[in-house]
Amino acid sequence: MDAAFNELKATGHNNFGGIIKWMKESKLIDGNPESIKSIKALFAGQNLKNIGPDEFKNAMSKFAASNGISFDQISQKLMSGAKIVANFYQGSQSEDYHDDDHEYDLEYDAQDDYDD
């Protein structure tokens, strides 16, 4: 998982939007507002524009514990989605990620309605 995170960081997408994209492509979350809000809470007090590897691992450990799964299971799922995300960033000139229901600014979380 470290190598995949480092790739994300190398492309400059180690921010909240990039993490959400990665988690969604890894089938860890479905991208609904509540799941995004719960992930954002895991990064409370962190710089969401530049998430470091330790902050990311800490958040994923919390995510695993809150979902009753192991950190290794989370790592495996993230690795499954890492190639999809890497291909997306390498082949896209767009700074936005769009899906059917949401738009994420990959420079920062553009969905302020997830703030409490």
C-alpha positions as CSV (number, residue, x, y, z in Angstrom):
1,M,0.0,0.0,0.0
2,D,2.9,2.3,0.6
3,A,4.0,2.2,-3.0
4,A,0.4,3.0,-4.2
5,F,0.2,5.9,-1.8
6,N,3.5,7.2,-3.0
7,E,2.3,7.1,-6.6
8,L,-0.8,9.1,-5.6
9,K,1.5,11.6,-3.9
10,A,3.8,11.7,-6.9
11,T,0.9,12.9,-9.0
12,G,0.0,15.5,-6.5
13,H,-3.3,13.8,-5.6
14,N,-2.7,12.9,-2.0
15,N,-5.5,15.1,-1.0
16,F,-9.1,14.4,0.2
17,G,-10.5,14.2,-3.3
18,G,-7.8,11.8,-4.4
19,I,-8.3,9.6,-1.3
20,I,-12.0,9.5,-1.9
21,K,-11.5,8.5,-5.5
22,W,-9.1,5.7,-4.5
23,M,-11.4,4.4,-1.8
24,K,-14.4,4.4,-4.2
25,E,-12.5,2.6,-6.9
26,S,-11.3,0.1,-4.3
27,K,-14.9,-0.6,-3.4
28,L,-14.4,0.6,0.2
29,I,-17.0,3.3,0.0
30,D,-19.8,3.9,-2.4
31,G,-19.4,7.7,-2.5
32,N,-22.6,8.7,-0.9
33,P,-22.6,11.9,1.2
34,E,-22.7,10.0,4.5
35,S,-19.7,7.7,3.6
36,I,-17.7,10.7,2.5
37,K,-18.6,12.6,5.6
38,S,-17.4,9.6,7.7
39,I,-14.1,9.4,5.9
40,K,-13.6,13.2,6.3
41,A,-14.0,12.7,10.1
42,L,-11.1,10.2,10.0
43,F,-8.9,13.0,8.8
44,A,-10.1,15.6,11.4
45,G,-7.4,18.1,12.2
46,Q,-5.3,17.1,9.1
47,N,-4.4,19.2,6.1
48,L,-6.9,17.8,3.5
49,K,-4.9,19.4,0.7
50,N,-1.7,17.4,1.5
51,I,-2.3,14.1,3.3
52,G,0.8,12.3,4.4
53,P,1.4,8.6,4.5
54,D,1.2,8.3,8.3
55,E,-2.0,10.3,8.4
56,F,-3.4,8.1,5.7
57,K,-2.5,4.9,7.4
58,N,-3.9,6.1,10.7
59,A,-7.2,7.0,9.0
60,M,-7.3,3.6,7.3
61,S,-6.7,1.9,10.6
62,K,-9.6,3.8,12.1
63,F,-11.7,2.9,9.1
64,A,-10.9,-0.8,9.4
65,A,-11.7,-0.8,13.1
66,S,-15.0,1.0,12.6
67,N,-16.0,-1.5,9.9
68,G,-14.9,-4.6,11.7
69,I,-12.3,-5.6,9.2
70,S,-8.5,-5.9,9.4
71,F,-6.0,-3.3,8.2
72,D,-4.7,-6.0,5.8
73,Q,-8.1,-6.4,4.2
74,I,-8.2,-2.6,3.7
75,S,-4.7,-2.7,2.2
76,Q,-5.7,-5.5,-0.2
77,K,-8.8,-3.6,-1.4
78,L,-6.8,-0.4,-1.8
79,M,-4.2,-2.2,-3.9
80,S,-7.0,-3.5,-6.1
81,G,-8.1,0.0,-6.9
82,A,-4.7,1.6,-7.1
83,K,-4.1,0.7,-10.7
84,I,-7.4,2.1,-11.8
85,V,-6.7,5.4,-10.0
86,A,-3.1,5.6,-11.4
87,N,-4.4,5.1,-14.9
88,F,-7.1,7.8,-14.3
89,Y,-4.5,10.4,-13.2
90,Q,-2.0,9.5,-15.9
91,G,-4.6,9.7,-18.7
92,S,-6.6,12.6,-17.5
93,Q,-5.8,16.3,-17.9
94,S,-8.9,17.2,-15.9
95,E,-8.6,18.2,-12.3
96,D,-12.1,17.1,-11.5
97,Y,-13.5,13.6,-10.9
98,H,-17.1,13.2,-11.9
99,D,-19.4,10.3,-11.1
100,D,-23.2,10.1,-11.5
101,D,-24.0,11.8,-8.3
102,H,-21.0,13.9,-7.2
103,E,-18.2,16.0,-8.3
104,Y,-14.9,16.1,-6.4
105,D,-12.3,18.8,-6.9
106,L,-9.1,16.8,-6.6
107,E,-7.2,19.8,-5.3
108,Y,-9.5,19.9,-2.4
109,D,-12.9,18.7,-1.2
110,A,-15.3,20.9,-3.1
111,Q,-18.3,19.6,-1.3
112,D,-18.5,22.0,1.7
113,D,-21.9,20.5,2.6
114,Y,-20.0,17.6,4.2
115,D,-18.7,20.0,6.9
116,D,-20.5,20.0,10.2
